[in-house]
């Protein structure tokens, strides 16, 4: 009989949670486990097969509050994995205590910053979230950044990165890139700086527009060079589309011409078409100041794009030496300029003037773009390819599932007691 695994998170394959869970679940199923996926946002009368696993619907609770115990009682899985912001699953430990035979609970939490501390150690995490995380049987950190913060707060964890399909997100020649630009109406001779993010405060969306405006005003660029520059932002640019900021209005107020200087692309692209967004770009920018990981970052790496990112949270760890890293401003050379976000976690603020200078450097130096793009692509294949990440998940699950057929008779009773 196959061991059963229940995985719970967002079911949407256009979100980071959904992309990661889909690939992890497929990988575990390919390894011989029977995998069930409780999908937040999936409303239906019954489940269905998606990939190699079974997708299960939720009830009225947005995070599975009213169906998790029922599914666990019915399926009796050996392993439960929940990938979440901690606030989404604080109810889980109490639900598991009610079960006569609870599964091994693996929590895969987002650690996307730190709580302000007077000593400026930048390792504190919200105490209520830490208390919830400690009740998991096993904790998986998405990065070493997250692992170190967890450890500083008394939580041991195993680090497993997110992954990318390097056969789908791959570099293209300049000729192919020019053709894609022509097909999308951008013009083959344009130089496209791109960004992909959710329009929300902690992603610092307005800083993309500010940095680009500063670049366009550079005295080192000719009028002809300025006319070739395009900022392509793949996001919902207005509140009516689900964003927090009216980026269209902000772009106008900054003196940027919509459709010429700044282009907002369609957020509803199917996953299989997403590589085209990266392949139309000449360079990628990421300015988020609270980031637990960042799937688009490794997708851009895999596509072989030169990248500019902020020295915040996980970015330097993920990128290694394959990008230009912009230091965030400080008050006094030591304490970073931040703003408080949800539950006291601080968000770093980028320096748009430094970002603009790095954009100009990339634009001017083809050899630098080629060097960084090659390093990024190689690092994506070596570190983040899904074949590597799936194996790490399989190895982790194997280490947590005990083969009862190999347990000595005198140990079986003790093992049964520990499962309760």
CORPE-V727094 format. One record per run of one state. SS is the DSSP state (alpha for helix, beta for strand, coil for the rest). FROM is the first residue (numbers start at 1). TO is the last residue. If there is no record, write none. Layout:
SS & FROM & TO
SS & FROM & TO
//
This chain:
coil & 1 & 3
beta & 4 & 10
coil & 11 & 15
alpha & 16 & 30
coil & 31 & 33
beta & 34 & 40
coil & 41 & 47
beta & 48 & 50
coil & 51 & 52
beta & 53 & 56
coil & 57 & 67
alpha & 68 & 75
coil & 76 & 78
beta & 79 & 84
coil & 85 & 85
alpha & 86 & 89
coil & 90 & 91
alpha & 92 & 97
coil & 98 & 103
beta & 104 & 109
coil & 110 & 114
beta & 115 & 115
coil & 116 & 123
beta & 124 & 124
coil & 125 & 126
alpha & 127 & 133
coil & 134 & 137
beta & 138 & 141
coil & 142 & 143
alpha & 144 & 152
coil & 153 & 157
beta & 158 & 159
coil & 160 & 163
beta & 164 & 164
coil & 165 & 173
alpha & 174 & 184
coil & 185 & 190
beta & 191 & 196
coil & 197 & 200
alpha & 201 & 203
coil & 204 & 204
alpha & 205 & 216
coil & 217 & 222
alpha & 223 & 228
beta & 229 & 234
coil & 235 & 238
alpha & 239 & 241
coil & 242 & 246
alpha & 247 & 253
coil & 254 & 257
beta & 258 & 258
coil & 259 & 261
beta & 262 & 264
coil & 265 & 270
alpha & 271 & 279
coil & 280 & 282
beta & 283 & 286
coil & 287 & 294
alpha & 295 & 302
coil & 303 & 305
beta & 306 & 310
coil & 311 & 314
alpha & 315 & 319
coil & 320 & 322
beta & 323 & 326
coil & 327 & 329
beta & 330 & 330
coil & 331 & 335
beta & 336 & 336
coil & 337 & 337
beta & 338 & 340
coil & 341 & 341
alpha & 342 & 344
beta & 345 & 348
coil & 349 & 351
alpha & 352 & 364
coil & 365 & 365
alpha & 366 & 384
beta & 385 & 385
alpha & 386 & 400
coil & 401 & 403
alpha & 404 & 406
coil & 407 & 408
alpha & 409 & 419
coil & 420 & 420
//
